[in-house]
Amino acid sequence: MKWQTATGYGKRSLVEAAIGRYKAIIGGRLRARTFGAQQTEVAIGCAVLNRMLACAHPKSIRRIGTTS
């Protein structure tokens, strides 16, 4: 396990999962024609995905003490 953390093993699968999520929700191709508009389209798509992920994560607080 140490070599996996040292080499960053598994990051590729995380990136591929994020790209797959983007393609599934936003779409597999860009609709804008100019490069600047394509950059804007991708930035908006990423902002949308980040907002969707933020809504899905619960806000948890660690309680210190005994449970009874």
N, C-alpha and C positions, 0 to 999 in steps of 0.2 A: 504493500500500500504506500510505502514511503516514496518509491520511484514514481508512482502515479501522481502524487501531489507535487513532487519535485519537477516533473517534466510537464505538468499541466494536462496530463492524460484525462480525457473526458470532456475537455472544453470544446472539441470539435463537435461532439454529439449535442452539446448545449446550443452551439451556434446553428447546427442543422435543424434542431427542433424549433429555434426561434424563426429561422427563415421559412420553415414549413408552416408555422403558425401564421406568419405574415402572408404567405401565398394563399393559404386556405381562407383567411378572413378578408384581406384586402384585394387579392387577385394576383395572378401569376405574371401580369405584364403591366407596363406603364401606359397610361393613356395620353400623357402630355407629349408634345413633339419636341420642344426645345429643351436643352440641357438644364437651364435654370428652372424651368417649370417642372421637370422631372425631379430635380432636387427638392423642390417644394412639396411635390406629391409624396415623395418618400418620407420627408420630415413629418408631414401631416399623418401619414399612415403609421409611423412609429409612435407619434404622440397618441394616436387613437389606441394602439395596442397597449402602450404603457398605462393609459387610463383604464382600459379594460382589466388589465392585470392587477392594478391597484384596487379596483373594486372587488376583485375576487379574493384578495388576501385579507384575512381577519386581522383586526388590531388586537393583539394579545399583550397582556401585561403579566410579568412574572411576579407571583406572590411569594414573599419570603415569610416563612413561619411554618407552623405545624398544620397539618390537615386533619380534620376530625369529622 
